[in-house]
Amino acid sequence: MDAEAYPQEVLADEEPKYLRRQKPLEIKRRKFGRKAWMTYLRVSLWIAAVPAVTGAAYLAENFLLHAPAMALLRPEQIHITGNRNVQAASVLGIFAADRNHSLLRIPLEERRKQIESLPWVERATVRRALPNHMEIEITERTPIAFLRDGSEMSLVDAYGMILERPLKGDFHFPVVSGINAETPIDQRERRMELFAGFIQQIQSAHPGATEQVSEVDLSDAEDLRVTLTGLPGGGSPGGDWGQTETPLLVHFGDSDFEGKYRTLLENIGQWRATAGRVESVDLRFSREAVVNPENSLVAQSTALKLPQGAAPATARRSAGKSGNKMGHRNGKKHLVKKSV
């Protein structure tokens, strides 16, 4: 058939309608390069290292926790310093439960608290000294007085902690009474704080004054009752008064101990000359000292007006059924008989 006999439009419609076949897309395969080798090598090394590290850790833990070289085997492996009155046996006994155990198994904080529970121990430090030693550093309590409880005599510190007297030790303190182990610790601490303040203030008023303090009664927190010995016996201030060993009970109240002690030293000679035998003095009253207030049955109480500048006081008790009041007017003594 002649192609020219047909119109071109018919021939165009008879051509197959599809695209020409495309050339296949080539997929390039990348070669196993240097960077890939390094990555796989690192991963392989990490995988191999995990069991090795785990095994080493297990062996190290087994050595540290179970090896005899790390164990607390003998008391000589515990070194204690700072203990003068604390018995070493008391400290070593706390570590008895740790014998044959590794040092790493010893609970340091728990052992520290146990050591600090010992009466003479104020604070303690507990350290490991690898491979197999313990170091214990102790700070002991400092007693400031003897404590009399009936016929028993012990020691007490500024916080009211009662301490057993050690077998060895030379202590020179005043004696306190009026508190004991049954007294709540907060009350013991408050009253020992009052005692410590009293000692400090009278020492400031007169160096060596603590040597005259025989006993301090702390049973009343508002009235420090002090027994003194060796106070001047008579004469005038600044002179050679001499000394007397007659005990003198003084009510100091709870404040201004320095001023009241100065007043006592300045006037005790005159009071003895006026009232005779002075067994006690109450300095708690405002500008007034009451001599022998406990002796009311014999009517020997005397209230003495103090000069200007003498120590103030806080309270007053009855001086007795009768007594004499001695005042100072223009530097002259004025005697007033008083009866009730």
Phi, psi and omega in degrees: 000138183277128183291338182286340181289343181257145176292154182294333181293324180290319179297325180293326180286338182276349181289139179297137182264086174207160181280159179287142180301127181276158178284131180305139179282126181277131175260116182276127176271121181282142179284152178289095189274184184293319182295320179296319178300319181294321179296311179297328180291318179297314179301317181296320179295317179298318180296322180285331184285330183302309177298325181294316180294319179299317179294320179295319179297320179296317180294320179295316179297318180297323179291313184293326185265342186230348183289138178301332181294341180255003188267152174270102188254328187227151177301333181295346179279355179254116181258122183246131177231155176086002182262117174252320182249345176280124180290131179300327181297328179294322179287316181298326179298332179293330182267009181299325181290345182264003181296137181070010176255154177295148177302328182290344179269354182280123179282101187297316183295319179295318180293324178298315179297323179294320179293318181290347175281348176292139189305318186277352186267122175274314175206160183216152175237131182238124182228151170270139173238091185298146013270337191211037178231152175243142177242124181242120177248123187245137169248116185275159175287153181249109179290149178234358180197157166278146178244122178261124176230092187068236178267356181271143179231122178229192178243160179215143179259184186292345180261008179081012178281125181274128186242134176291137180293127179288159180294325178242143179145135180248107182244142179227093184227159165293165179257134173247154177216176178096354174228158178205187184295338179277346177290131179306144187299326180292324177289321177298318180296318181296318183285327175288330174295321176297317179297314181298321177295321178298312181299316181296318184288319180289332176292325176290325180290324183205108180305135181087006182295331181295338178293340181270351182276116180267309181208145179236123180268117183256016183293335179246115183291347180255001180212104177279114181256118189241132173263120183248148174228156175078018176285159178305143184265338180176183182100205183235156180303134180091349181266185178274093187284331189081176183232154175224141180266006179296123181297143179232122177269125183237130174269112183261356185070218183227018181201167176050050182292324182296312180295320180291325179291320176300317178300319179298313181296322184286339188240351186298322179297317180292320179297321179292323177292329183274312187265353183084229181289120180255115180257334180206153179222135177251115184254019183277351188269154181288113177056035180206139176243130179256120182265137180051053181293333181282350187265038187294333183292334178260007176055047181251006184289140180226127176261122185247122176292138181266150178291169179300141179090356179287167187292137172287162178224183196242333187210177179215142172243164177295137182270351178134181183288327178212162181182176179244138178249126180251118180247170177238119176234117180054037177081002179250146179283139179231118184261125179236121176283135182229130178226152181239000000 
